[in-house]
Amino acid sequence: MTLITDPTLHDRLTALAERQAAAGEVRGLAAADPVNVPMIRHWADAMGDANPVYTDAEAAAASVHGGIVAPPAMIQVWTMPGVNRRARQGPTPVDDVLAMLDGNGYTGVVATNCEQTYHRYLRPGDRPVPATRFTGLTGPKRTALGEGYFVTWNVTWYCDDEPVAEMLFRVLKFRPRTDRAGSGAQDGRTDSGTGEASAGPRPPYPLRPAVNEDTAFFWEGAAQGELRIQKCADCGQLRHPPGPMCPSCRSAARTHVVASGLGEVYSYVVHHHPPVPGRQAPFVVAVVELPEGVRIVGNVVDCPPSEVGIGMPLRVTYRQMDDELVLPMWIPREP
C-alpha cells in the first residue's frame, strides 16, 4: 500500500510549531493528590530503592532533610494525567503538534531524550503544578525506524511559584516501516514459523539495544546462551539493569553471575498499538522475576497473550534476530 503524503504537511507542521513555541509556558493543573508517604512507599518498593529518608520517619528526621522527602525521580508521577488525560491535565502546547503527526501517519513514537534537573526535594503536602513549553520540531528525518519528526518540549514543576524541577523531553514520531526489515517476526523466527534460518544474510533488526561498557557483558552472554546478571565485586549484591556503581555500597568494582534462566511473570502488558518495527502486535512485554532476586524485562513468546498471567512460570530462550543480534526472550515452562 502506498501512503499518499500531503505536500503541504511540512509547511503546516512548521507553522503550527512556531505558533506553539510563541505561546510560551502553559500551566497545567495541580497534582490530583498532594505528595504523600503511601505513594512514595509504593514507588520505592517498585523501584527497589531502600533509602530510608523516603519511608522511615525516624531515619528521615535524623537526616539532613529533617523529615521524609520524595525521591526526586518521582516528579512526573505526581502530575501524570492517567486515562482521562484532558480532564486531569488540561491541554498543553504539544498536543496539537502530536495530533497533526498522528493524523498524517506518524503514529509510531519512541522517546529519545529525557533530561531532568531537580531544584529541591518535594515533601509530603507539596502539590506540584506542571508548566509545559513547546521548544522544537525537527524533520523530516530518515531513521532506522522510519521517516519521522523529532518533537521537543520542556516541563517545569512549581510549588507556590517556586520551580522545583525541570525536564527536557524529546520523542521521535515516525511512520512505521512496512518493509520486511521493519515488520519481521517478533521472536526471531522466519515468516513460516519453522525457526529455520532464511537463506542469505538477514536484514538488520530495527530495534537494537544500546551497548556500552556497563551492558556489553550482558549482550555477549546472550550471544553465548547465558543470562548474565551484574554483581558487585565488593558486597556481592546482584543488580539489573546493569550500572556503573553498586546502589548498596557505592563500589564501582563489578563482575557477573550466570542466572539459572528460570523466572516467573511479575507484571506484564499486552501491546496492541501503535505499530512497532520488528514486532507483530499483539505481543507481551513482561517484568520477569528471577529466583536470584532481580527482575528483568523481556518478551513472552510461543504462547497466546491471553494465556499470560501473573506468576506464570517461565524459562529463558534465545532468538537470533539478525546476523549479529541475539535477544533473550521467555517461554512458558511447567511449574
N, C-alpha and C positions, 0 to 999 in steps of 0.2 A: 504494500500500500504506500502511495506517495503522499507525503504530508504537504498540503498547499500552505505556503507561508505568506502572510500578509506583508506586502512590500513596504507598507508604512509602519510596521510594528516597531522597528528600531527607533524611528523618529518619535513615535508616540510614547514609547518607553522612556526615552531620554527626556522628553518634555515633562512627563509625569514625575520622573526622578528629580528634575530641577525644581518643580513646584513643591515636592515633599521636603526637599532639603531646605528650601527657603522658609518653610513653615516653622523651622527650628524645633525646640524641645516641646513635646506634648506630654503633659502629665496624665497618667492613668489613675486608676482607683487604688485606694489604700488596701493593704493586705486584708483579706477577709477576716483573719484572726490575728491577734497580736502574737508576737514571739512568745512561745510557751515551752515549758520543760518537757511535757509528754511528746511533742513533735520533735524536739531536739533528741530525745532518747530514741525514738523510732529511727531517725536518720542515722544517729551514731551506731545503733545496732546493725542497721542495714549496711553501713559502710565499714564496719569493723573498727571504728575509731573509739578507743578506750580512754581518751584524755579525760581525766576526772573533772576538769573545770567545766565540762559540758553537762554533767549529770549528777555529780556528787556535791551537794550544797556545802558540806563541811570542808572538803578539799578546796572547793572554789573560793570559799570565804577566806581561807588561809593563803590563797594565791595572790599574785599582783592584781588580779581583777577584782578581788573583794566580794565576789559572788558569781553565780552561774552566768556564763555567756554562751552565745550560739556559735557554732562553727562558722567561720566566715564563708566557706564554700556553700553554705545553705542559702545564700542571699536570694537566689532565684526561687527557692522553694516557697518563701513566704508570699510571693505575689503571682505564683503560677495560676493561670485562669481556670484550669480544669476543662470539663466538657462544654459547659455553657460559656464559651470564651468571651463573647461580646458583653454579656451581662456582668461578668466578673472582672473584666479588664478594661473594657471600652476600646474604641478604635485607636490605632497607632499609625504613625506616618508610613509604616512599612506595608500595611495591609493591602493598599490599592496596587502597589508595585507587584507584590507576590500574586495577587489575584489576576492581574493582567498577564503575567507569565504563565500561570496555571491555565488560563483561558486560551492560550496560544500554543499549548502542547508542551510547555516546560514544566512538566508535572513531577519530575524527579527532584529530589533535594538531598544534599549532603552538607553537613557543617564542615567548614574548612578552618575557621579561626574562632577561638574564644579566649579573650584576654581579660582577666578580672583584676581590679585594684580595690583593696579594702582600706577604708579610712579609719574605721573603728569597729570594735566588736558590737554586735547587737545584744541586747539584754532582754530578759522576759518583760513584756509590757510594751516594748517598742512596736510600732506599726508602720513599717516602711511603705513609701509610695514610689512606684517606678515612673520615670520620665524618659520617653524614647525620642531619639533624634536620628532621622534618616541621613546617612552620610555618603553613600556612594553606590553607583551602578556601573559595572564594567562588563563589556561584552559587545557582540557575542564572541565566545572563546570556544575553540575546539579542544575537548579533553578526552581522556580515555573512556569516560562515562557517556560522552555525547556532547553535542553543542549546547552551550549554556551561558548564563549571565551570573556574575558574582554580585551579590547584594550585601551591603554592609550597613549596620546601624549600631548606635550606641545607646546604652541604657544607664541612667544614673538613679540610684535609690536615695530617697530623702527621708529623714525623720525630723519633723518640725523644721523644715527648710535647711537642715544640715545634711550635706551629702555624706552618706556613709559607705557607699560602694559604687563602682562603675564597671561597665562591661562593654567591650567591643565584640560584636558578633558578626560573622560573615558566613554566608551559605552560597553554595553553587546550585542554582536552579537550572536543570538541564532537561533536554529531550532524550528520554531513554533510547538507546540504540536498539535497532531491530535486527542487526546482522547477527551471525552465529556467535561471534566473539562476545557480543553483548547480551545474548539470551541463552547461553548454553545451559546444559543440565546443572542443577544446583549442587548435586552431590559428586560431580566429577565423572559420572558415567557418560557413555555415549548416548545419543538420542534413542537408540534401540533399547537401552536399559540393560544391555548384556554385561556391561562392565569391562568389555574388551577395548583396548586402545584403538583409536582411529588410525588409519594409515597416514603416514606423514606427520610433520610437526603440528602440534595443537596450537590454535590461536591463543595469545596471551589472555589469561583470566583477568577481567577488568577490575575486580576489587582486590587489590594486592595489599597485604598488611605493611605497615611501616616497620622496617627492620633497622634497629640501631644497636649500639653496644650493650644496651640493657636487655634487649629482646632477642638478639641473634641466637643465643644458645637454645631458646625455645623452638625457633623455626628450624634450626639444624637438627634438633631432636625429632621434630615431626617428620622431617625427610628421612630419618632413620627408623621411624616407627616407635619413637619414645615420647611419652608425655612428661616433659621436664618441668619441675617446679623450682623456682628460685628459693635458695636457703641462705640465711645469714651465716657467714663463716665464723662469727663470734658467739652469738647467743643461740643459734640453731633454729630460729623461727622461720617457718615457711611463709611465703607470700606470693600472691598473684592478684593482679598483673605484676610483672617484674618492674623493679625500680632501682634507682641508683643507691638508695640508702635504706637501711632497716628501720621501719617505723617504731620498733620496740627499743633498740639500744643505740640507734643512730650510727651504726657501723656501716662503712662503705665496702667492707670485705664481704664477698659473696661467692657462693657455689650453687650447686643444684642437686636435686634428687630426682630419680625416675619414679613417677607415680604408678600405682597398680593398674590404672586405666579403667577403674570402676567408679561409678558415681550414681547419683540419683537426681531427678529434677527437683530443684529448689523453688524455681519460679520459671515462667515461660510466657511468651506471646506468640500468637499466630499472625504473621504479616500477610495482609491482603493487598494493600495499596499504600503508596504509589509503586509502579514497576521499579524493580531494582536490577541493574545489569548483572548477569551471572546467576540470577535467581529466578525460579519459576514459582509464582505465587499460586496457592498459599504455601508458606513454609514456616517452620517453627524455629524460633531463637530461644534458647533456654539458658538459665543460670544453673549450672550443674555443680552440686556439692560433692566433693571428693572425700573419701574416708581419711585422707591425710590432713583434713581440716581447712582446706581452702576451697574457693568457688571459682569456676571458670565459665565463660560464655561460649556457646557453640550451637551449631545447628543439630537438631534431632532429625535423622533421616531414616528411610526404609520402613516407615510406618505412617498411616494417615494422621494428619494433625488432630483429628477428633479423638484419637486414642491416647494422646499425650496427656499426662496428668501429674499433679504434684506428688512427689515420692516415687515416681516411676523409675525402676532400676535401669541403668544404662551401662554400656561399656564403650570405650573409645574405638573408633575406626579411623583409617587414614585414607584420604581421597586425593588422587593426583589430578589437580585442576588444570595444569598445562605442563609443558616440558620441564618446568623448574619448581612450581609451587605445589606443596602438599599441605592440605588442611586437615587438622584433627576434627572429626565430627563424632556424633553419638548415635548409637543404635540401641534398641531395646534388648534387654537380657532377662533371663529367668532370675527371680529373687534368690 
